[in-house]
Amino acid sequence: MRKEYTHPFFEMFWDLYDKKVERKKCEKLWNKFDNNLRYEIIEHVNKYVKTTPNKRYRKNPFNYLYNECYYDEIIQEDNRHNEAFQHIINHYS
């Protein structure tokens, strides 16, 4: 049986995204992209995973690719909100 070729950028995407579900579907879709788009996706993923450190809340990687979520705005958390929340937690602890 012939082993299929895995593009090195896909491995980079897969490792960065770090939510290991539906790999075959992701890879099949990934192989349809040109290198410029792959590069853009990897740049976006790098930012996206930083804003979603708990991978439970990340989109599944196939959905991310299929729905072109790499074009979505990355929403940064407002630190003022976190500080206020932490103040409330500390007050009642």
C-alpha positions, 0 to 999 in steps of 0.5 A: 500500500502506498503511503500518501504524501504529507505536506510539511506545512500541514504538519506545522498546521497540525502541531500548532492547532493542537486539536487532534481530530479529523486529521484525514479530512483536514489533510485532504482539504489542506492539499487543495490550498496553494502555498500562499494560503497555507502560509496565511493559515499558519500565521492565523492559527498561531494567533488563534491558539494564543487566544484560545489556550483551552483547546476545548473551545477551539473549533475543530480543525476541519471546520476551521479550514472548511469554513475559512475561519482563517479570515476571521477577526481574532478577538483579544480578551480585554485585560480590564475585564480579567482584572475586574473579575479577578478582583471580585474573585479575590474579594469573595475568596 
